[in-house]
Structures are given as structure tokens and as C-alpha cells.
Amino acid sequence: MQYKTLGNNALTVPLLCLGSMTWGSQNTPAQGREQISMALANGLNFIDTAEMYPVSPVTAETIGDSEATIGSWIKQYGQRDKLILATKMTGEGLSFVRDGGRITPASLTQALEASLRRLNTDYIDLYQLHWPNRGSYHFRRYWNYRAPKHQAQDTDAHFAEVSAQLDQLVQAGKIRHWGLSNESAWGMAKWIEHSSAQTAPISIQNEYSLLCRLFDTDLGELCVNEAVGLLAYSPLACGLLSGKYQHGAVPAGSRMTLPGGLHGRTTERVWPAIAAYLALAQQHELDPAQMALAWAMQRPFMGSVIFGATQMPQLEVALGAQDMVLSQEVLARIDDINRAHPMPF
């Protein structure tokens, strides 16, 4: 397993991270526990979750179940010290999580305490803000400028008071480190500006894949220079880069069969881009999913690449990428394909 240090020698994590957002919807708790055990047996001890998980769909009845699955594994096996746990506080707008309220010092502490109970632990290694109060460019909202929803409320005072509360939670031992998710370069810079040197954010969890490379410029530069690691979600673009959906295929039980499909990723332009990456993998005798994961792992700003699996064979394939290093020839061809098929969804 390859490793990366987030922050200024703050937290060392494997370059692959096991995502849990299907545990409680597409996967049973028993299957989630099985995945944790298999990952740990293969040197992968980093698990990402969130208080709103599972997804596909997100419902009031199931929120918190993914965290509870992890907590049940800890209750059964112990070994909390063997795991690096990352979870996220839901942002504003999800009505059945704290009535859709904003991120504030008080709601932050409330959310954290609930996550600690579900995870069956007294500390969280990496606590993240799932999306900012002012809104986000993510989830296919990046095609035009988006004015902040709360210009008056998301002032320096908001960044300062929430950063101060996170600092207090670090000092209290409730969390070890903190980070952001679905943030912009401006937002990331403001959080860094208003945080203390001892407890500055060490990570940002944004979408990043061969098909979604928005991070490559401003955010990439910021993260390299500020020692912030990207935790890339959807590195396989919800399975598109595995090739399993080519030629109209819809495997039983896949996300394509669920409400919402692949959330705007299936456009007319995406299929030629995927075909080009699949052809490259075949030419070099690489598994396409492993190629996509290995490419993301080699990016200069990468902290860890978060993947999910609904079946054990999928987990085995992903784990097979943990020591893969792509050649310069493959990397050059990937850049050529990106130029030919930019922003396909």
C-alpha cells in the first residue's frame, strides 16, 4: 500500500480509502462489516463515511446507518486503533437532518456527538464539513457562476467561529483533524485564513476522476502549496470508468437501476470519452478500474482516493490498484484523451 501525509505531517493515510455510502442501502450491515475486514486484511485501514449516508437514495429512515455499520464492526472486533475514520457533517438543506439547518458551532457539536455514538468511538480521526452553507459548485452545478446563497451570513465571522469551534473539539480530543468537502478554492483559502496553525484543515473531499478534472488548476495549486490533500470521491464516476455500462448495459443491482441513476453523469458526450479510456487500458493490458484509481493516486495533490464497492469482487479489483504505478506513456495518453474529451458531464 502507498501512503500520503495530509497536512504538515499531521495524518498519514493510505492512498486508497474505503467508502461506505452504500452500507445500509445497497449493502447490508453484515456486508459492510465484511468489506471492512477484507480491506484491513489487505493493509487498507482508512474508511470514509458521513452522517447522511447511506445514499441511493438518502432517506430519513436510513441516515446514519453507514456510520452505525462501522460502529457495529468496532463493537464486534474492537481494534479501533487499527482504523482511520473520516466522517462528515451534513450541510444546510437536507430537511430531515437537524431540520436542514446551517453549519454553526452549536450544530457542529450536535452532529459530532451523534456521529461518535453511531461509530461507537470517542474520537474521529478526520471530521469534515460536507458542503458549505453558501452552496456548492459540485453535483453538476459548475457550468456557470453561482452567487452565494448567504452573502451576509457567510462572512469572516462564520469562518472564524466555526474554525474556533473545530479547534476546541481538537483540543478536547473529540476529533484529531478536520477538513472540508465540496469546497471551492476561495472557500478553502478562507478556512485556512481563519484557522489556527495547529488545527488548520488538512483535506478537501471533492469529486475527481478521469472524467471530472476540475480540481487540476486553482484547487490543485492551493492544495500543493498549503499541504492540503484531496480526498477524491467518485474516482470511477459511479462505475462508468469500469466499462460496465457500455453499449447500454445496466447490470442488476447497479446504481443505474436506482432512483436518480448516476446523477447527471450519463450524457451523450461521456460514452466516447469512456470508450477512449477503455481502449487505452486494453492496449496496455490494464484493468480499466485499476487504471483509473492508479492515475488518481499519482496526482501531485492527492491525499487519498475514495472508492466504494457493492460486491466483494469489486473490492478485490480496487485493492489490486494499491501498488500500481502507471507508465509515463499511459499518463501522456490519458492527458491526450482529456484534451479530446474535456468535461464530458
Secondary structure, 3 states (H helix, E strand, C coil): CCEEEECCCCEEEECEEEECCCECCCECHHHHHHHHHHHHHCCCCEEECCCCCCCCCCCCCCCCHHHHHHHHHHHHHCCHHHCEEEEEECCCCCCCCHHHCCCCHHHHHHHHHHHHHHHCCCCEEEEEECCCCCCCCCCCCCCCCCCCCCCCCCCHHHHHHHHHHHHHHHHCCCEEEEEEECCCHHHHHHHHHHCCCCCCCCEEEEECECCECHHHCHHHHHHHHHCCEEEEECCCCCCHHHCCCHHHCCCCCCHHHCCCCCCCCCCCCHHHHHHHHHHHHHHCCCCHHHHHHHHHHCCCCEEEEEECCCCHHHHHHHHCCCCCCCCHHHHHHHHHHHHHCCCCC
